[in-house]
Amino acid sequence: EWEEEILRKEEFEAGREAERKNTEKQRLNAEKEHRRAESEKIRADNAEKELLLLKEKLALMQGK
């Protein structure tokens, strides 16, 4: 009977450890996705600024 209890405790602890690792993995993935999204937003903002500058240059060239 004590062997069964020890086994149950070990299985319980193993399950808790697996859950902890999974939660940590999910947290790290969420952080990674957040950083990727921020990077994409910065890139898009920069591309939009560059496009506006090019439009202004084109307008100036056409005005000559």
All heavy atoms as TSV, in Angstrom:
chain	resi	resn	atom	element	x	y	z
A	1	GLU	N	N	0.822	-1.201	0.000
A	1	GLU	CA	C	0.000	0.000	0.000
A	1	GLU	C	C	0.866	1.265	0.000
A	1	GLU	O	O	0.568	2.227	-0.681
A	1	GLU	CB	C	-0.926	-0.021	1.205
A	1	GLU	CG	C	-2.015	1.027	1.118
A	1	GLU	CD	C	-3.015	0.881	2.232
A	1	GLU	OE1	O	-3.671	-0.173	2.300
A	1	GLU	OE2	O	-3.104	1.815	3.037
A	2	TRP	N	N	1.940	1.257	0.769
A	2	TRP	CA	C	2.820	2.423	0.813
A	2	TRP	C	C	3.532	2.616	-0.516
A	2	TRP	O	O	3.824	3.735	-0.916
A	2	TRP	CB	C	3.799	2.335	1.980
A	2	TRP	CG	C	4.726	1.146	1.932
A	2	TRP	CD1	C	4.496	-0.078	2.425
A	2	TRP	CD2	C	6.018	1.106	1.318
A	2	TRP	NE1	N	5.551	-0.914	2.168
A	2	TRP	CE2	C	6.511	-0.204	1.493
A	2	TRP	CE3	C	6.803	2.029	0.645
A	2	TRP	CZ2	C	7.748	-0.598	1.000
A	2	TRP	CZ3	C	8.043	1.645	0.165
A	2	TRP	CH2	C	8.507	0.341	0.357
A	3	GLU	N	N	3.794	1.493	-1.230
A	3	GLU	CA	C	4.422	1.599	-2.552
A	3	GLU	C	C	3.484	2.314	-3.527
A	3	GLU	O	O	3.928	3.139	-4.332
A	3	GLU	CB	C	4.782	0.213	-3.092
A	3	GLU	CG	C	5.926	-0.444	-2.356
A	3	GLU	CD	C	6.177	-1.863	-2.838
A	3	GLU	OE1	O	5.256	-2.474	-3.406
A	3	GLU	OE2	O	7.294	-2.346	-2.630
A	4	GLU	N	N	2.198	2.003	-3.446
A	4	GLU	CA	C	1.215	2.661	-4.308
A	4	GLU	C	C	1.135	4.151	-4.003
A	4	GLU	O	O	1.041	4.976	-4.910
A	4	GLU	CB	C	-0.163	2.018	-4.146
A	4	GLU	CG	C	-0.269	0.637	-4.757
A	4	GLU	CD	C	-1.646	0.014	-4.557
A	4	GLU	OE1	O	-2.599	0.766	-4.266
A	4	GLU	OE2	O	-1.755	-1.201	-4.696
A	5	GLU	N	N	1.193	4.483	-2.723
A	5	GLU	CA	C	1.135	5.899	-2.350
A	5	GLU	C	C	2.366	6.641	-2.841
A	5	GLU	O	O	2.257	7.755	-3.359
A	5	GLU	CB	C	1.008	6.040	-0.832
A	5	GLU	CG	C	0.785	7.476	-0.435
A	5	GLU	CD	C	0.432	7.626	1.029
A	5	GLU	OE1	O	-0.141	6.705	1.610
A	5	GLU	OE2	O	0.737	8.704	1.569
A	6	ILE	N	N	3.519	6.035	-2.710
A	6	ILE	CA	C	4.756	6.650	-3.201
A	6	ILE	C	C	4.671	6.832	-4.718
A	6	ILE	O	O	5.021	7.891	-5.243
A	6	ILE	CB	C	5.993	5.804	-2.813
A	6	ILE	CG1	C	6.227	5.895	-1.309
A	6	ILE	CG2	C	7.222	6.255	-3.585
A	6	ILE	CD1	C	7.304	4.980	-0.790
A	7	LEU	N	N	4.182	5.809	-5.410
A	7	LEU	CA	C	4.042	5.891	-6.855
A	7	LEU	C	C	3.079	7.012	-7.245
A	7	LEU	O	O	3.354	7.792	-8.153
A	7	LEU	CB	C	3.567	4.552	-7.422
A	7	LEU	CG	C	3.417	4.468	-8.938
A	7	LEU	CD1	C	4.745	4.751	-9.630
A	7	LEU	CD2	C	2.890	3.101	-9.337
A	8	ARG	N	N	1.949	7.129	-6.559
A	8	ARG	CA	C	0.979	8.184	-6.837
A	8	ARG	C	C	1.603	9.562	-6.619
A	8	ARG	O	O	1.402	10.480	-7.403
A	8	ARG	CB	C	-0.262	8.026	-5.963
A	8	ARG	CG	C	-1.257	7.022	-6.508
A	8	ARG	CD	C	-2.609	7.154	-5.813
A	8	ARG	NE	N	-2.526	6.971	-4.358
A	8	ARG	CZ	C	-2.645	5.803	-3.736
A	8	ARG	NH1	N	-2.853	4.707	-4.435
A	8	ARG	NH2	N	-2.578	5.739	-2.429
A	9	LYS	N	N	2.354	9.702	-5.540
A	9	LYS	CA	C	3.015	10.986	-5.267
A	9	LYS	C	C	4.016	11.327	-6.359
A	9	LYS	O	O	4.096	12.469	-6.809
A	9	LYS	CB	C	3.704	10.956	-3.907
A	9	LYS	CG	C	2.757	11.057	-2.747
A	9	LYS	CD	C	3.506	11.067	-1.420
A	9	LYS	CE	C	2.530	11.168	-0.256
A	9	LYS	NZ	N	3.226	11.177	1.030
A	10	GLU	N	N	4.792	10.349	-6.786
A	10	GLU	CA	C	5.778	10.578	-7.843
A	10	GLU	C	C	5.093	10.955	-9.152
A	10	GLU	O	O	5.536	11.862	-9.859
A	10	GLU	CB	C	6.653	9.341	-8.044
A	10	GLU	CG	C	7.627	9.110	-6.910
A	10	GLU	CD	C	8.401	7.804	-7.054
A	10	GLU	OE1	O	8.030	6.955	-7.903
A	10	GLU	OE2	O	9.374	7.631	-6.299
A	11	GLU	N	N	3.988	10.270	-9.462
A	11	GLU	CA	C	3.244	10.591	-10.680
A	11	GLU	C	C	2.634	11.985	-10.589
A	11	GLU	O	O	2.629	12.741	-11.564
A	11	GLU	CB	C	2.159	9.549	-10.933
A	11	GLU	CG	C	2.715	8.208	-11.370
A	11	GLU	CD	C	1.653	7.131	-11.464
A	11	GLU	OE1	O	0.533	7.312	-10.937
A	11	GLU	OE2	O	1.945	6.089	-12.077
A	12	PHE	N	N	2.126	12.324	-9.407
A	12	PHE	CA	C	1.552	13.652	-9.200
A	12	PHE	C	C	2.620	14.722	-9.409
A	12	PHE	O	O	2.390	15.715	-10.112
A	12	PHE	CB	C	0.962	13.752	-7.789
A	12	PHE	CG	C	0.415	15.105	-7.468
A	12	PHE	CD1	C	-0.812	15.505	-7.968
A	12	PHE	CD2	C	1.135	15.980	-6.657
A	12	PHE	CE1	C	-1.323	16.758	-7.659
A	12	PHE	CE2	C	0.634	17.233	-6.357
A	12	PHE	CZ	C	-0.599	17.621	-6.856
A	13	GLU	N	N	3.779	14.530	-8.804
A	13	GLU	CA	C	4.876	15.499	-8.944
A	13	GLU	C	C	5.341	15.594	-10.395
A	13	GLU	O	O	5.635	16.681	-10.880
A	13	GLU	CB	C	6.042	15.140	-8.024
A	13	GLU	CG	C	5.751	15.371	-6.559
A	13	GLU	CD	C	5.418	16.818	-6.238
A	13	GLU	OE1	O	6.039	17.735	-6.823
A	13	GLU	OE2	O	4.522	17.035	-5.410
A	14	ALA	N	N	5.410	14.461	-11.080
A	14	ALA	CA	C	5.809	14.477	-12.490
A	14	ALA	C	C	4.792	15.248	-13.322
A	14	ALA	O	O	5.155	16.016	-14.223
A	14	ALA	CB	C	5.950	13.044	-13.013
A	15	GLY	N	N	3.519	15.080	-13.013
A	15	GLY	CA	C	2.477	15.816	-13.712
A	15	GLY	C	C	2.571	17.309	-13.454
A	15	GLY	O	O	2.417	18.120	-14.366
A	16	ARG	N	N	2.830	17.675	-12.217
A	16	ARG	CA	C	2.991	19.095	-11.881
A	16	ARG	C	C	4.185	19.693	-12.604
A	16	ARG	O	O	4.117	20.812	-13.100
A	16	ARG	CB	C	3.159	19.267	-10.372
A	16	ARG	CG	C	1.866	19.091	-9.612
A	16	ARG	CD	C	2.052	19.288	-8.141
A	16	ARG	NE	N	2.410	20.686	-7.884
A	16	ARG	CZ	C	2.764	21.143	-6.695
A	16	ARG	NH1	N	2.832	20.328	-5.664
A	16	ARG	NH2	N	3.053	22.410	-6.523
A	17	GLU	N	N	5.279	18.956	-12.658
A	17	GLU	CA	C	6.484	19.446	-13.339
A	17	GLU	C	C	6.223	19.605	-14.837
A	17	GLU	O	O	6.630	20.596	-15.445
A	17	GLU	CB	C	7.654	18.493	-13.090
A	17	GLU	CG	C	8.945	18.914	-13.761
A	17	GLU	CD	C	9.520	20.223	-13.236
A	17	GLU	OE1	O	9.103	20.690	-12.154
A	17	GLU	OE2	O	10.386	20.785	-13.918
A	18	ALA	N	N	5.534	18.649	-15.436
A	18	ALA	CA	C	5.212	18.731	-16.860
A	18	ALA	C	C	4.309	19.935	-17.117
A	18	ALA	O	O	4.492	20.667	-18.102
A	18	ALA	CB	C	4.535	17.447	-17.329
A	19	GLU	N	N	3.356	20.171	-16.241
A	19	GLU	CA	C	2.454	21.325	-16.393
A	19	GLU	C	C	3.229	22.633	-16.258
A	19	GLU	O	O	3.006	23.584	-17.007
A	19	GLU	CB	C	1.348	21.263	-15.339
A	19	GLU	CG	C	0.329	22.368	-15.473
A	19	GLU	CD	C	-0.773	22.274	-14.450
A	19	GLU	OE1	O	-1.007	21.181	-13.896
A	19	GLU	OE2	O	-1.407	23.312	-14.198
A	20	ARG	N	N	4.144	22.679	-15.301
A	20	ARG	CA	C	4.961	23.880	-15.103
A	20	ARG	C	C	5.805	24.172	-16.349
A	20	ARG	O	O	5.877	25.303	-16.820
A	20	ARG	CB	C	5.872	23.727	-13.881
A	20	ARG	CG	C	6.648	25.007	-13.548
A	20	ARG	CD	C	7.770	24.744	-12.565
A	20	ARG	NE	N	8.800	23.872	-13.077
A	20	ARG	CZ	C	9.739	24.227	-13.976
A	20	ARG	NH1	N	9.750	25.427	-14.480
A	20	ARG	NH2	N	10.656	23.363	-14.371
A	21	LYS	N	N	6.413	23.132	-16.896
A	21	LYS	CA	C	7.236	23.308	-18.093
A	21	LYS	C	C	6.380	23.764	-19.274
A	21	LYS	O	O	6.795	24.623	-20.052
A	21	LYS	CB	C	7.957	22.009	-18.437
A	21	LYS	CG	C	9.119	21.703	-17.533
A	21	LYS	CD	C	9.810	20.410	-17.935
A	21	LYS	CE	C	10.969	20.095	-17.011
A	21	LYS	NZ	N	11.631	18.836	-17.372
A	22	ASN	N	N	5.188	23.196	-19.397
A	22	ASN	CA	C	4.292	23.579	-20.495
A	22	ASN	C	C	3.860	25.036	-20.351
A	22	ASN	O	O	3.831	25.780	-21.335
A	22	ASN	CB	C	3.072	22.660	-20.531
A	22	ASN	CG	C	2.243	22.876	-21.765
A	22	ASN	OD1	O	2.763	23.063	-22.853
A	22	ASN	ND2	N	0.943	22.875	-21.602
A	23	THR	N	N	3.551	25.434	-19.129
A	23	THR	CA	C	3.152	26.822	-18.887
A	23	THR	C	C	4.290	27.769	-19.220
A	23	THR	O	O	4.079	28.814	-19.841
A	23	THR	CB	C	2.718	26.993	-17.413
A	23	THR	OG1	O	1.633	26.105	-17.156
A	23	THR	CG2	C	2.305	28.407	-17.114
A	24	GLU	N	N	5.491	27.415	-18.822
A	24	GLU	CA	C	6.665	28.244	-19.113
A	24	GLU	C	C	6.889	28.325	-20.621
A	24	GLU	O	O	7.192	29.394	-21.159
A	24	GLU	CB	C	7.895	27.674	-18.409
A	24	GLU	CG	C	9.170	28.436	-18.664
A	24	GLU	CD	C	9.202	29.824	-18.056
A	24	GLU	OE1	O	8.290	30.168	-17.266
A	24	GLU	OE2	O	10.131	30.590	-18.378
A	25	LYS	N	N	6.731	27.215	-21.301
A	25	LYS	CA	C	6.903	27.189	-22.747
A	25	LYS	C	C	5.875	28.106	-23.423
A	25	LYS	O	O	6.211	28.866	-24.331
A	25	LYS	CB	C	6.736	25.752	-23.252
A	25	LYS	CG	C	7.146	25.519	-24.666
A	25	LYS	CD	C	6.967	24.039	-24.987
A	25	LYS	CE	C	7.764	23.621	-26.183
A	25	LYS	NZ	N	7.586	22.211	-26.493
A	26	GLN	N	N	4.638	28.049	-22.953
A	26	GLN	CA	C	3.592	28.909	-23.515
A	26	GLN	C	C	3.898	30.379	-23.255
A	26	GLN	O	O	3.694	31.228	-24.126
A	26	GLN	CB	C	2.225	28.550	-22.916
A	26	GLN	CG	C	1.680	27.235	-23.410
A	26	GLN	CD	C	0.385	26.856	-22.715
A	26	GLN	OE1	O	0.062	27.375	-21.650
A	26	GLN	NE2	N	-0.357	25.948	-23.311
A	27	ARG	N	N	4.402	30.696	-22.070
A	27	ARG	CA	C	4.755	32.080	-21.742
A	27	ARG	C	C	5.878	32.581	-22.655
A	27	ARG	O	O	5.809	33.682	-23.196
A	27	ARG	CB	C	5.184	32.193	-20.275
A	27	ARG	CG	C	5.454	33.630	-19.825
A	27	ARG	CD	C	6.036	33.671	-18.421
A	27	ARG	NE	N	7.343	33.083	-18.320
A	27	ARG	CZ	C	8.486	33.656	-18.722
A	27	ARG	NH1	N	8.467	34.848	-19.272
A	27	ARG	NH2	N	9.640	33.044	-18.582
A	28	LEU	N	N	6.891	31.758	-22.855
A	28	LEU	CA	C	8.006	32.143	-23.720
A	28	LEU	C	C	7.541	32.319	-25.165
A	28	LEU	O	O	7.967	33.255	-25.848
A	28	LEU	CB	C	9.122	31.100	-23.643
A	28	LEU	CG	C	9.859	31.029	-22.304
A	28	LEU	CD1	C	10.816	29.836	-22.304
A	28	LEU	CD2	C	10.596	32.321	-22.019
A	29	ASN	N	N	6.660	31.442	-25.633
A	29	ASN	CA	C	6.133	31.573	-26.986
A	29	ASN	C	C	5.317	32.858	-27.139
A	29	ASN	O	O	5.400	33.531	-28.175
A	29	ASN	CB	C	5.281	30.360	-27.366
A	29	ASN	CG	C	6.112	29.137	-27.674
A	29	ASN	OD1	O	7.293	29.242	-27.988
A	29	ASN	ND2	N	5.514	27.971	-27.576
A	30	ALA	N	N	4.541	33.197	-26.123
A	30	ALA	CA	C	3.744	34.425	-26.163
A	30	ALA	C	C	4.656	35.648	-26.204
A	30	ALA	O	O	4.398	36.600	-26.962
A	30	ALA	CB	C	2.810	34.493	-24.961
A	31	GLU	N	N	5.719	35.635	-25.423
A	31	GLU	CA	C	6.671	36.744	-25.436
A	31	GLU	C	C	7.343	36.860	-26.803
A	31	GLU	O	O	7.513	37.964	-27.327
A	31	GLU	CB	C	7.734	36.553	-24.352
A	31	GLU	CG	C	7.225	36.803	-22.957
A	31	GLU	CD	C	8.301	36.571	-21.903
A	31	GLU	OE1	O	9.482	36.341	-22.256
A	31	GLU	OE2	O	7.940	36.611	-20.711
A	32	LYS	N	N	7.717	35.740	-27.358
A	32	LYS	CA	C	8.363	35.735	-28.672
A	32	LYS	C	C	7.417	36.297	-29.733
A	32	LYS	O	O	7.824	37.109	-30.573
A	32	LYS	CB	C	8.769	34.297	-29.031
A	32	LYS	CG	C	9.504	34.173	-30.330
A	32	LYS	CD	C	9.890	32.710	-30.572
A	32	LYS	CE	C	10.579	32.515	-31.889
A	32	LYS	NZ	N	10.909	31.102	-32.129
A	33	GLU	N	N	6.167	35.894	-29.701
A	33	GLU	CA	C	5.178	36.383	-30.653
A	33	GLU	C	C	4.954	37.882	-30.473
A	33	GLU	O	O	4.806	38.618	-31.456
A	33	GLU	CB	C	3.859	35.616	-30.489
A	33	GLU	CG	C	2.753	36.089	-31.391
A	33	GLU	CD	C	3.058	35.981	-32.871
A	33	GLU	OE1	O	3.901	35.154	-33.270
A	33	GLU	OE2	O	2.450	36.743	-33.646
A	34	HIS	N	N	4.937	38.338	-29.229
A	34	HIS	CA	C	4.766	39.765	-28.963
A	34	HIS	C	C	5.932	40.564	-29.552
A	34	HIS	O	O	5.718	41.603	-30.190
A	34	HIS	CB	C	4.655	40.005	-27.455
A	34	HIS	CG	C	4.534	41.442	-27.081
A	34	HIS	ND1	N	3.388	42.170	-27.293
A	34	HIS	CD2	C	5.425	42.296	-26.521
A	34	HIS	CE1	C	3.584	43.408	-26.890
A	34	HIS	NE2	N	4.803	43.500	-26.414
A	35	ARG	N	N	7.160	40.090	-29.343
A	35	ARG	CA	C	8.332	40.779	-29.900
A	35	ARG	C	C	8.286	40.783	-31.422
A	35	ARG	O	O	8.611	41.785	-32.057
A	35	ARG	CB	C	9.625	40.113	-29.410
A	35	ARG	CG	C	9.952	40.417	-27.970
A	35	ARG	CD	C	11.358	39.986	-27.596
A	35	ARG	NE	N	11.629	38.590	-27.861
A	35	ARG	CZ	C	11.409	37.593	-27.014
A	35	ARG	NH1	N	10.903	37.835	-25.837
A	35	ARG	NH2	N	11.699	36.353	-27.340
A	36	ARG	N	N	7.844	39.668	-32.027
A	36	ARG	CA	C	7.755	39.598	-33.479
A	36	ARG	C	C	6.713	40.588	-33.996
A	36	ARG	O	O	6.950	41.308	-34.967
A	36	ARG	CB	C	7.375	38.182	-33.926
A	36	ARG	CG	C	7.446	37.997	-35.446
A	36	ARG	CD	C	6.687	36.769	-35.907
A	36	ARG	NE	N	5.259	36.855	-35.639
A	36	ARG	CZ	C	4.401	37.619	-36.327
A	36	ARG	NH1	N	4.820	38.372	-37.308
A	36	ARG	NH2	N	3.116	37.635	-36.016
A	37	ALA	N	N	5.578	40.665	-33.327
A	37	ALA	CA	C	4.521	41.589	-33.728
A	37	ALA	C	C	4.991	43.036	-33.614
A	37	ALA	O	O	4.712	43.857	-34.497
A	37	ALA	CB	C	3.267	41.354	-32.893
A	38	GLU	N	N	5.699	43.353	-32.541
A	38	GLU	CA	C	6.234	44.710	-32.375
A	38	GLU	C	C	7.220	45.045	-33.484
A	38	GLU	O	O	7.210	46.143	-34.031
A	38	GLU	CB	C	6.911	44.846	-31.004
A	38	GLU	CG	C	5.950	44.957	-29.858
A	38	GLU	CD	C	5.131	46.237	-29.902
A	38	GLU	OE1	O	5.699	47.317	-30.156
A	38	GLU	OE2	O	3.911	46.151	-29.707
A	39	SER	N	N	8.077	44.086	-33.810
A	39	SER	CA	C	9.054	44.290	-34.877
A	39	SER	C	C	8.354	44.528	-36.223
A	39	SER	O	O	8.745	45.415	-36.984
A	39	SER	CB	C	9.971	43.068	-34.971
A	39	SER	OG	O	10.868	43.207	-36.034
A	40	GLU	N	N	7.328	43.753	-36.501
A	40	GLU	CA	C	6.574	43.926	-37.745
A	40	GLU	C	C	5.886	45.288	-37.787
A	40	GLU	O	O	5.835	45.932	-38.833
A	40	GLU	CB	C	5.529	42.814	-37.904
A	40	GLU	CG	C	6.128	41.460	-38.228
A	40	GLU	CD	C	6.869	41.441	-39.552
A	40	GLU	OE1	O	6.357	42.033	-40.528
A	40	GLU	OE2	O	7.956	40.855	-39.602
A	41	LYS	N	N	5.379	45.747	-36.658
A	41	LYS	CA	C	4.725	47.050	-36.603
A	41	LYS	C	C	5.734	48.157	-36.892
A	41	LYS	O	O	5.454	49.085	-37.648
A	41	LYS	CB	C	4.075	47.268	-35.241
A	41	LYS	CG	C	3.310	48.581	-35.151
A	41	LYS	CD	C	2.745	48.802	-33.777
A	41	LYS	CE	C	1.973	50.085	-33.658
A	41	LYS	NZ	N	2.574	51.259	-34.226
A	42	ILE	N	N	6.901	48.062	-36.307
A	42	ILE	CA	C	7.948	49.063	-36.543
A	42	ILE	C	C	8.334	49.068	-38.019
A	42	ILE	O	O	8.473	50.135	-38.633
A	42	ILE	CB	C	9.173	48.794	-35.643
A	42	ILE	CG1	C	8.812	49.092	-34.189
A	42	ILE	CG2	C	10.372	49.615	-36.083
A	42	ILE	CD1	C	9.842	48.613	-33.177
A	43	ARG	N	N	8.485	47.888	-38.601
A	43	ARG	CA	C	8.827	47.797	-40.025
A	43	ARG	C	C	7.751	48.433	-40.901
A	43	ARG	O	O	8.038	49.160	-41.839
A	43	ARG	CB	C	9.028	46.339	-40.429
A	43	ARG	CG	C	10.477	45.982	-40.664
A	43	ARG	CD	C	10.588	44.657	-41.390
A	43	ARG	NE	N	10.065	43.556	-40.613
A	43	ARG	CZ	C	10.800	42.696	-39.940
A	43	ARG	NH1	N	12.088	42.805	-39.942
A	43	ARG	NH2	N	10.244	41.719	-39.267
A	44	ALA	N	N	6.491	48.146	-40.567
A	44	ALA	CA	C	5.390	48.704	-41.343
A	44	ALA	C	C	5.347	50.224	-41.204
A	44	ALA	O	O	5.122	50.935	-42.189
A	44	ALA	CB	C	4.067	48.090	-40.895
A	45	ASP	N	N	5.561	50.729	-39.999
A	45	ASP	CA	C	5.582	52.178	-39.784
A	45	ASP	C	C	6.697	52.832	-40.593
A	45	ASP	O	O	6.503	53.887	-41.209
A	45	ASP	CB	C	5.748	52.507	-38.300
A	45	ASP	CG	C	4.514	52.187	-37.471
A	45	ASP	OD1	O	3.432	51.958	-38.055
A	45	ASP	OD2	O	4.641	52.156	-36.226
A	46	ASN	N	N	7.870	52.218	-40.586
A	46	ASN	CA	C	8.996	52.756	-41.344
A	46	ASN	C	C	8.728	52.730	-42.846
A	46	ASN	O	O	9.071	53.675	-43.564
A	46	ASN	CB	C	10.283	52.000	-41.024
A	46	ASN	CG	C	10.811	52.328	-39.646
A	46	ASN	OD1	O	10.491	53.364	-39.073
A	46	ASN	ND2	N	11.608	51.437	-39.085
A	47	ALA	N	N	8.116	51.674	-43.331
A	47	ALA	CA	C	7.787	51.577	-44.752
A	47	ALA	C	C	6.779	52.657	-45.140
A	47	ALA	O	O	6.884	53.272	-46.207
A	47	ALA	CB	C	7.236	50.194	-45.083
A	48	GLU	N	N	5.823	52.911	-44.263
A	48	GLU	CA	C	4.827	53.949	-44.534
A	48	GLU	C	C	5.479	55.328	-44.584
A	48	GLU	O	O	5.175	56.131	-45.468
A	48	GLU	CB	C	3.746	53.917	-43.463
A	48	GLU	CG	C	2.579	54.833	-43.762
A	48	GLU	CD	C	1.449	54.703	-42.755
A	48	GLU	OE1	O	1.492	53.803	-41.908
A	48	GLU	OE2	O	0.522	55.521	-42.841
A	49	LYS	N	N	6.395	55.604	-43.668
A	49	LYS	CA	C	7.110	56.876	-43.671
A	49	LYS	C	C	7.925	57.035	-44.950
A	49	LYS	O	O	7.953	58.110	-45.561
A	49	LYS	CB	C	8.029	56.975	-42.450
A	49	LYS	CG	C	7.294	57.175	-41.150
A	49	LYS	CD	C	8.261	57.169	-39.980
A	49	LYS	CE	C	7.528	57.209	-38.652
A	49	LYS	NZ	N	8.463	57.098	-37.517
A	50	GLU	N	N	8.593	55.974	-45.352
A	50	GLU	CA	C	9.395	56.024	-46.574
A	50	GLU	C	C	8.508	56.273	-47.784
A	50	GLU	O	O	8.857	57.048	-48.677
A	50	GLU	CB	C	10.177	54.718	-46.749
A	50	GLU	CG	C	11.141	54.756	-47.910
A	50	GLU	CD	C	11.988	53.506	-48.019
A	50	GLU	OE1	O	11.982	52.692	-47.082
A	50	GLU	OE2	O	12.654	53.365	-49.054
A	51	LEU	N	N	7.364	55.639	-47.830
A	51	LEU	CA	C	6.430	55.841	-48.930
A	51	LEU	C	C	5.969	57.295	-48.995
A	51	LEU	O	O	5.912	57.890	-50.079
A	51	LEU	CB	C	5.228	54.910	-48.777
A	51	LEU	CG	C	4.154	55.015	-49.851
A	51	LEU	CD1	C	4.725	54.691	-51.229
A	51	LEU	CD2	C	2.990	54.098	-49.528
A	52	LEU	N	N	5.654	57.881	-47.856
A	52	LEU	CA	C	5.240	59.285	-47.831
A	52	LEU	C	C	6.352	60.201	-48.334
A	52	LEU	O	O	6.095	61.146	-49.088
A	52	LEU	CB	C	4.821	59.687	-46.422
A	52	LEU	CG	C	3.500	59.103	-45.929
A	52	LEU	CD1	C	3.280	59.444	-44.456
A	52	LEU	CD2	C	2.337	59.590	-46.767
A	53	LEU	N	N	7.596	59.922	-47.933
A	53	LEU	CA	C	8.729	60.724	-48.407
A	53	LEU	C	C	8.885	60.607	-49.923
A	53	LEU	O	O	9.126	61.605	-50.616
A	53	LEU	CB	C	10.020	60.301	-47.713
A	53	LEU	CG	C	10.167	60.725	-46.256
A	53	LEU	CD1	C	11.426	60.079	-45.659
A	53	LEU	CD2	C	10.250	62.235	-46.155
A	54	LEU	N	N	8.752	59.396	-50.425
A	54	LEU	CA	C	8.877	59.207	-51.875
A	54	LEU	C	C	7.760	59.917	-52.624
A	54	LEU	O	O	7.990	60.497	-53.693
A	54	LEU	CB	C	8.886	57.715	-52.210
A	54	LEU	CG	C	10.145	56.957	-51.790
A	54	LEU	CD1	C	9.953	55.463	-52.005
A	54	LEU	CD2	C	11.354	57.459	-52.565
A	55	LYS	N	N	6.559	59.905	-52.082
A	55	LYS	CA	C	5.451	60.622	-52.706
A	55	LYS	C	C	5.719	62.119	-52.732
A	55	LYS	O	O	5.441	62.800	-53.722
A	55	LYS	CB	C	4.136	60.333	-51.975
A	55	LYS	CG	C	3.569	58.971	-52.256
A	55	LYS	CD	C	2.256	58.763	-51.517
A	55	LYS	CE	C	1.632	57.423	-51.826
A	55	LYS	NZ	N	0.355	57.221	-51.129
A	56	GLU	N	N	6.267	62.640	-51.632
A	56	GLU	CA	C	6.607	64.066	-51.578
A	56	GLU	C	C	7.684	64.404	-52.609
A	56	GLU	O	O	7.586	65.412	-53.307
A	56	GLU	CB	C	7.077	64.458	-50.177
A	56	GLU	CG	C	5.975	64.478	-49.147
A	56	GLU	CD	C	6.491	64.771	-47.735
A	56	GLU	OE1	O	7.682	65.115	-47.588
A	56	GLU	OE2	O	5.699	64.639	-46.796
A	57	LYS	N	N	8.700	63.563	-52.720
A	57	LYS	CA	C	9.767	63.797	-53.702
A	57	LYS	C	C	9.200	63.768	-55.126
A	57	LYS	O	O	9.560	64.604	-55.954
A	57	LYS	CB	C	10.872	62.745	-53.574
A	57	LYS	CG	C	11.756	62.932	-52.382
A	57	LYS	CD	C	12.837	61.850	-52.349
A	57	LYS	CE	C	13.725	61.991	-51.139
A	57	LYS	NZ	N	14.757	60.952	-51.095
A	58	LEU	N	N	8.331	62.819	-55.390
A	58	LEU	CA	C	7.724	62.720	-56.712
A	58	LEU	C	C	6.892	63.957	-57.026
A	58	LEU	O	O	6.962	64.511	-58.124
A	58	LEU	CB	C	6.848	61.458	-56.807
A	58	LEU	CG	C	6.153	61.214	-58.137
A	58	LEU	CD1	C	7.179	61.070	-59.249
A	58	LEU	CD2	C	5.266	59.985	-58.041
A	59	ALA	N	N	6.135	64.428	-56.048
A	59	ALA	CA	C	5.319	65.632	-56.247
A	59	ALA	C	C	6.199	66.824	-56.544
A	59	ALA	O	O	5.885	67.649	-57.411
A	59	ALA	CB	C	4.450	65.876	-55.023
A	60	LEU	N	N	7.329	66.945	-55.819
A	60	LEU	CA	C	8.257	68.046	-56.069
A	60	LEU	C	C	8.873	67.961	-57.459
A	60	LEU	O	O	9.019	68.965	-58.159
A	60	LEU	CB	C	9.360	68.068	-55.009
A	60	LEU	CG	C	8.940	68.508	-53.605
A	60	LEU	CD1	C	10.099	68.315	-52.636
A	60	LEU	CD2	C	8.496	69.961	-53.610
A	61	MET	N	N	9.224	66.753	-57.881
A	61	MET	CA	C	9.830	66.560	-59.204
A	61	MET	C	C	8.820	66.874	-60.299
A	61	MET	O	O	9.169	67.419	-61.341
A	61	MET	CB	C	10.362	65.133	-59.343
A	61	MET	CG	C	11.563	64.858	-58.472
A	61	MET	SD	S	12.095	63.139	-58.528
A	61	MET	CE	C	12.729	63.041	-60.171
A	62	GLN	N	N	7.579	66.521	-60.111
A	62	GLN	CA	C	6.565	66.774	-61.104
A	62	GLN	C	C	6.214	68.262	-61.168
A	62	GLN	O	O	5.786	68.758	-62.201
A	62	GLN	CB	C	5.301	65.947	-60.826
A	62	GLN	CG	C	5.491	64.479	-61.092
A	62	GLN	CD	C	4.274	63.647	-60.716
A	62	GLN	OE1	O	3.411	64.102	-59.962
A	62	GLN	NE2	N	4.229	62.444	-61.241
A	63	GLY	N	N	6.437	68.977	-60.076
A	63	GLY	CA	C	6.146	70.400	-60.027
A	63	GLY	C	C	7.184	71.239	-60.759
A	63	GLY	O	O	6.958	72.388	-61.065
A	64	LYS	N	N	8.316	70.684	-61.133
A	64	LYS	CA	C	9.400	71.445	-61.805
A	64	LYS	C	C	9.131	71.623	-63.260
A	64	LYS	O	O	8.589	70.986	-64.015
A	64	LYS	CB	C	10.747	70.747	-61.601
A	64	LYS	CG	C	11.249	70.897	-60.196
A	64	LYS	CD	C	12.633	70.316	-60.083
A	64	LYS	CE	C	13.198	70.560	-58.693
A	64	LYS	NZ	N	14.518	70.065	-58.544
